[in-house]
């Protein structure tokens, strides 16, 4: 997470929920981009409607 705008304790709650329901949260990810293509990942995040959630991987 780069930034949080939420009520106190929300990050901890979401981390626990994510660990318990990883399959549900995985459906929110629209793109998995390798770090070697980081510019493409930024382009996706900066283009309205191009992606829901972008995850950069370090494989």
C-alpha positions in Angstrom: 0.0 0.0 0.0 1.4 3.3 -1.0 -1.1 5.5 0.9 -4.0 5.1 3.2 -6.9 7.4 3.7 -9.2 5.6 6.1 -10.2 5.2 9.7 -7.6 4.2 12.3 -7.0 0.4 12.3 -8.3 -0.1 8.7 -4.9 -1.2 7.4 -4.7 -4.0 10.0 -8.3 -5.1 9.3 -7.7 -5.2 5.5 -4.4 -7.2 5.9 -6.2 -9.8 8.0 -9.1 -10.0 5.6 -6.8 -10.3 2.6 -4.9 -13.2 4.3 -8.2 -15.0 5.1 -9.8 -14.3 1.7 -7.0 -14.0 -0.7 -9.0 -15.7 -3.5 -11.7 -12.9 -3.3 -9.1 -10.1 -3.3 -7.2 -11.7 -6.2 -10.2 -11.1 -8.4 -9.7 -7.4 -8.1 -6.3 -7.5 -9.8 -6.6 -6.8 -13.5 -2.9 -6.8 -14.3 0.3 -8.4 -13.0 3.3 -6.7 -14.5 7.0 -7.7 -14.0 9.3 -5.1 -12.4 11.3 -5.1 -15.6 8.3 -3.5 -17.3 7.6 -0.9 -14.6 7.0 1.9 -17.1 4.1 0.0 -18.6 2.7 -0.5 -15.1 2.8 3.2 -14.4 1.1 3.9 -17.8 -1.7 1.6 -16.9 -2.3 3.2 -13.5 -2.2 6.7 -15.0 -4.6 6.0 -17.9 -8.3 6.2 -16.8 -10.1 3.0 -17.4 -7.1 1.0 -18.5 -6.8 -1.1 -15.3 -8.6 -1.9 -12.0 -5.6 -2.9 -9.9 -2.0 -3.3 -11.0 0.4 -5.5 -9.1 4.1 -5.2 -9.9 5.9 -8.6 -9.4 9.6 -9.2 -8.6 10.0 -12.7 -10.3 
